[in-house]
Amino acid sequence: MPYFEDIKIGDRRELGSFTFLADDIKKFAAKFDPQPFHLDEEAGRKSVFGGLAASGWHVSAIFMKLTVANFKRQTEEALARGEKPVPAGPSPGFDNLKWLKPVLAGDTLTYLSEVTALRVLESRPQWGLVGFLNTATNQRGELAFSFEGKAFMPRKPSA
């Protein structure tokens, strides 16, 4: 992870892609969102979605899975270069979560995160606050998911 000072508005990270398989959709739904159109193909076909649909929370959880994997990869790359990794800070929350297109069994989403805002925190001068627009696009190029996130990022130590 970079320090706050190394981040620029417009910086983008492709977090990766994920294919939503019917069995995974059903397993997630059975535990966390047991609505019929997430659990059964026929119920999905008869629903407004027209097929077995992944829960929006499943789509969101995959964003987090890919984000953590990206952080881990960046940490390993820094260590391989002999650098001390910069730990990411926590997130104070998010806004405007949108599930824009149904994610059906067999769909593949590609997740991206783009820096949209930077703010130095006067109350915590060792941290900066970074704003992100996080999105997922399906294999047809359609925007399926988005939200605005925030994360605290450490500032470079004073020399």
C-alpha positions in Angstrom: 0.0 0.0 0.0 1.2 3.5 -0.7 1.4 6.3 1.8 -1.3 9.0 1.6 1.2 11.4 -0.1 1.8 8.9 -2.9 -1.9 8.6 -3.9 -3.4 10.7 -6.6 -7.0 11.4 -7.6 -7.7 9.2 -10.6 -5.4 6.3 -9.5 -7.1 3.1 -10.4 -6.7 -0.5 -9.2 -8.2 -3.5 -11.0 -9.0 -5.8 -8.1 -9.7 -8.9 -10.2 -12.6 -10.8 -11.6 -15.0 -13.4 -10.2 -17.5 -15.7 -11.8 -20.7 -16.3 -9.9 -21.5 -20.0 -10.1 -25.0 -21.4 -9.3 -23.7 -23.5 -6.3 -21.9 -20.6 -4.8 -24.9 -18.3 -5.2 -27.1 -20.9 -3.4 -24.6 -21.5 -0.6 -24.2 -17.8 0.1 -27.9 -17.2 0.0 -28.7 -20.2 2.2 -26.5 -18.6 4.9 -27.1 -14.9 4.5 -29.9 -14.0 2.1 -32.4 -16.9 1.8 -34.8 -15.4 -0.8 -36.2 -17.8 -3.3 -34.6 -16.2 -6.4 -31.2 -16.7 -4.8 -31.9 -20.3 -3.8 -33.7 -21.9 -6.8 -33.3 -21.7 -10.5 -37.0 -22.0 -11.2 -37.9 -19.3 -8.7 -35.2 -17.1 -10.2 -36.6 -17.6 -13.7 -40.0 -16.6 -12.5 -38.7 -13.5 -10.7 -38.0 -10.1 -12.1 -34.4 -11.2 -12.5 -35.2 -13.9 -15.1 -32.7 -16.4 -13.6 -30.8 -17.5 -10.5 -29.6 -14.2 -9.1 -26.6 -13.6 -6.7 -27.5 -11.7 -3.6 -26.3 -8.1 -3.7 -24.5 -8.8 -0.4 -22.7 -11.7 -2.2 -21.6 -9.2 -4.9 -20.4 -6.9 -2.2 -18.6 -9.6 -0.2 -16.6 -10.5 -3.3 -15.5 -6.9 -3.6 -14.1 -7.2 -0.1 -12.4 -10.6 -0.8 -10.7 -9.2 -3.9 -9.7 -6.0 -2.1 -8.0 -7.9 0.7 -6.3 -10.2 -1.8 -5.0 -7.0 -3.6 -3.6 -5.6 -0.3 -1.9 -8.9 0.5 -0.4 -9.0 -3.0 0.9 -5.4 -2.6 2.4 -6.3 0.8 4.2 -9.4 -0.6 5.5 -7.3 -3.5 6.9 -4.7 -1.1 8.6 -7.4 1.0 10.1 -8.9 -2.1 11.6 -5.5 -3.0 13.0 -5.3 0.5 10.6 -2.5 1.5 8.6 -2.2 4.7 4.9 -2.5 3.7 2.6 0.4 4.5 -0.4 -0.9 6.5 -3.8 0.3 5.3 -6.0 1.9 7.8 -9.6 1.1 8.6 -12.6 2.4 6.7 -15.0 4.8 8.3 -17.8 3.7 6.0 -19.4 4.0 2.6 -22.1 5.8 0.7 -24.4 5.2 -2.3 -24.2 1.4 -2.6 -26.0 0.4 -5.8 -26.8 -2.9 -7.3 -27.4 -1.7 -10.9 -27.8 -4.9 -12.9 -28.7 -8.4 -11.7 -25.8 -10.8 -11.4 -27.0 -14.2 -12.7 -25.4 -17.6 -12.4 -22.5 -17.7 -14.9 -21.9 -13.9 -14.9 -18.3 -12.7 -14.4 -17.7 -9.3 -12.7 -14.5 -7.3 -12.9 -14.0 -5.1 -9.9 -12.2 -1.7 -10.0 -11.4 1.0 -7.4 -10.6 4.6 -8.4 -9.4 7.4 -6.1 -11.9 10.2 -6.1 -10.9 12.4 -3.1 -8.0 13.1 -0.8 -8.2 14.9 2.5 -5.6 15.5 5.3 -7.1 15.0 8.7 -6.4 17.9 11.0 -7.7 15.9 14.0 -5.4 12.9 13.1 -2.4 14.4 11.3 -0.8 10.9 10.9 -3.7 9.9 8.7 -5.2 11.0 5.4 -8.7 10.1 4.2 -9.0 8.7 0.7 -12.3 8.5 -1.2 -12.9 5.8 -3.8 -15.5 4.9 -6.4 -15.7 1.1 -6.4 -17.4 -0.6 -9.3 -18.0 -4.0 -10.9 -18.7 -4.5 -14.6 -20.1 -7.7 -16.1 -18.8 -9.6 -19.1 -21.1 -7.5 -21.3 -19.5 -4.3 -20.2 -22.5 -3.3 -18.1 -22.0 -1.6 -14.7 -23.6 -3.9 -12.2 -22.4 -2.6 -8.8 -21.0 0.6 -7.4 -20.4 2.4 -4.1 -18.3 5.2 -2.7 -15.9 4.1 -0.1 -13.5 5.8 2.3 -10.3 4.6 4.0 -7.7 6.0 6.3 -4.2 5.9 4.9 -1.1 6.5 6.9 0.9 9.6 6.1 4.7 9.5 5.6 6.6 9.7 8.8 8.3 13.1 9.5 12.0 13.0 8.7 
